[in-house]
Amino acid sequence: MEVDGERFRVRPGALDHHWAATYYDWLSGPNPGYGFSIGGPAADDAEHARRIREFLGEIDPSTGHLRE
């Protein structure tokens, strides 16, 4: 999935029969293997994009990691 010029692999995962986990691998980011995950109900494309934008808004551009 591409959001604001950044590419992410969106992978679903199961937590239990009521909740799911979603893993977001930042493919175009500066740090290989970096990304995030969220647990909760399944999301549509608009919700995935919102989550990714929120994540990107927390990234320190000088390190490519979450701000401390």
WOWOCOR-V977257 format. One record per residue. N is the residue number from 1. OMEGA is omega in whole degrees, 0 to 359 (none if undefined). D_LAST is the distance of its C-alpha to the last C-alpha in whole Angstrom. Layout:
BEGIN
{{N;OMEGA;D_LAST} {N;OMEGA;D_LAST}}
END
This chain:
BEGIN
{{1;178;27} {2;179;26} {3;178;23} {4;177;23} {5;179;24} {6;182;22} {7;179;23} {8;168;22} {9;180;25} {10;184;25} {11;176;26} {12;175;27} {13;183;28} {14;171;29} {15;172;28} {16;187;31} {17;179;34} {18;186;32} {19;178;29} {20;172;28} {21;174;24} {22;180;23} {23;181;21} {24;179;20} {25;182;20} {26;187;19} {27;183;22} {28;182;22} {29;183;18} {30;184;17} {31;181;16} {32;178;19} {33;183;19} {34;179;16} {35;181;16} {36;176;15} {37;180;18} {38;174;19} {39;178;22} {40;180;25} {41;178;28} {42;183;29} {43;173;28} {44;183;29} {45;180;29} {46;179;27} {47;175;25} {48;180;24} {49;179;23} {50;179;21} {51;181;19} {52;178;18} {53;178;18} {54;177;15} {55;182;13} {56;178;14} {57;180;13} {58;183;9} {59;173;9} {60;184;9} {61;181;12} {62;181;12} {63;185;11} {64;177;12} {65;175;9} {66;177;6} {67;178;4} {68;none;0}}
END
